[in-house]
Amino acid sequence: MEIKIEGNPGTGNCFTEIHIGNVQNYNPNATTVINHNYGTRVSHQASGDGDEVDKESIRHEIVKYVMKTLDFVSERWKNHFEALWKEILKLKDVDAEVYNKGGQQGTVFNRVLVAGIIHVLMDCKVYNKCTYTALAIALENNEEHHVRQELGRNPSEAILTAIKELMQKRKK
C-alpha cells in the first residue's frame, strides 16, 4: 500500500503504514487486546448420527466436573459416585435437559441443572455435611460463582422425582 498525501498535512503529523495479514481487532490505543480464535463452532445439539458421540463427550465433561466434589462425598458413596452420576445422566428427564446449556457461558452442559442434582444428592446423604460455598469453590474455584446459588435449589419436579426413585432403587 502506498500512502499518498495531497495538500498540506501540517506539521507534527505522523503517518504509519501497517501490514498485518489477519486482524480481528486492531486498536492501536488499547492497552490490552484479547482475541479468542477457536475455529468453527461445533453444535452439541446437532441431529443425526453424531448425536451420541457429542452426548458421550458431554457426559464425560459432566462426570469430570462433579468428580471435583469427591472430597465431600460420604464414604458409603465414594466407590459408586461416578457410576451413580452416569446413571443419573441416563435418566430420561435429565437427558432431555442437561445438554441444553442455554445462555450459560464457559460450559458445554447445563451447569444449573447439575448444581440442582447435587442439591438433591445432598438431601439423599450422598454428600457429607458441607456448605454450598465449599462445593462452589471445589467446582468453580470461586465462592461467588453463580453455581453457589444454584446448589441451594432443586431441579424441576420431574427430575427431582426421577432422581429420588433412582436413589430408592440403589438403596435396595
N, C-alpha and C positions, 0 to 999 in steps of 0.2 A: 504494500500500500504506500502510496506516495502522498505526502501532505502538501497541498497547495494552499498558500495563503495569499488571498487577494486583498489589496488595500493595505492600510496601515494598521497592524495589530497592536500598536502601542509598545510601551517599554515595560519590562519586568514580567512579561507573559512567558509561560513555559509550554511547549508543545511536546508531547511524548507519544511515540509510536509504539504500540504494544502488539506483539504477535503471540496469540495464545491459541492452541489447537482446539481445545474443548473447554467451554466455560458454562457452568450453570449459573453462577453468581460471580460478578466481578464488581466489587465495591472497594474502590481504592482508598476511601476514607474510613472504612470499617476497621475496627481493631481485631475482630475475630470473625472469620467466615467458615462455617461448617457446612459441608456438602455430604449428604448421605447418598451414596450411589450403590444400590443393592441389586441392580439389574431389573428384570421384568418381575412384576408382582405375580406370585403364584396364589391362586384362589384355592382355599381349602374347602370351599363349598362346591367345587366342580362336580358335575354329574358324570356318570359313565363308569368305565372300568377302573379308573384311577381313584375312585372314591374311597375304597377300603384302604389303599396304601396311605392316603392322606390321613384318614381317621386313625390308622395304626400309629403313624408318626406323632400325631397329636396326643393320642393316648399315652405314648411313651413320654412326651413332654409333661403331661399332667402328672404321671406317676413320679417322674423325676422331681417335679415341683413339690408334691406333697411329701416326698421322702425327706425333704429338708426338715420336716417336723418330727422325725422318728425319735428324737431325744425326749419328746413329750408323750410318746405312746406308752401305754401301760405294758408291763412285762407279758401279760396274758396275750396281747395282740401283736407284739413286736415281730414274731416269726411269721405272722399271717397278714401283716399290714399291706404289703404290696399286692398279694392275692386278693385281699378284701377290696382294694381300690380298683383292681382290674374287673372284679365282679360288679362293683358299683357302676363303673363306666359302661358296662354292657347292658345295664337296665334300660328298658325302652324309653322311659321318660327322661332319664339323664342323657342318653344317647341323642335324643331329639334336640336338646338344648346346649350341651356342653361344647359343641363345635362352633356355635354362633357367638363370637366374641363381641358383637355389636360395636359400640364406639370405643371399647377399651383399647388402649394403646400399649404397645410393648409386649403383646401376648398373642398366641395363636389359638387360645381357648377362652372359654367364659370363666374368667377368674372369680367373678362374683358368685357364680354357681358353685365352684369348687370351694370357696370360703363358706358358703351355706352348708355344703355337705360336711365340711369339717365341723361346723357348729352342731349338726345332727350327731356326728360321731362323738363329740364331746359329751352330749347328753346320754349317749349309749355307753359311756365309760371306756371308749377306745383310747381316749387321751387321759393321762393323769391330770390332776388339778393344775391348770396352767392358765395364764392370762391371755387375753386377746392380743395384748401388746407383745408378749413374748413370742406368740405364734407369728405375728406380723413381722417381727424382726427376723425370725427364722426363715420366713417365706420371702420377704422382700428387702431384708437388711435395712428396714426403715420403720420405726414405730408409728410414724404419721401417715403411712401409706393408706389409701382408701380401703385396702383389704381388711385392715383392722376393724373398721365399722362393719363390714360385711360378715366378719367372723361371728358377730353377735346376732345375725339374722338367719332364720330358717329359709330354705328354698321353697318353691311352690308346694302346695298341699299334695299334689300327685307325686312329686319326687320325695317329699318327706315320708309319705305312706310307703312308697316302694322301698326306700332305704330301711325303714323300720321293719318291714316284712322280711327283707333280706337278713337283717340282724337277728330276727327271731329264728329264722331257719338255721343260721350259723351257730346259734347257741345250743341247738339240739344235737 
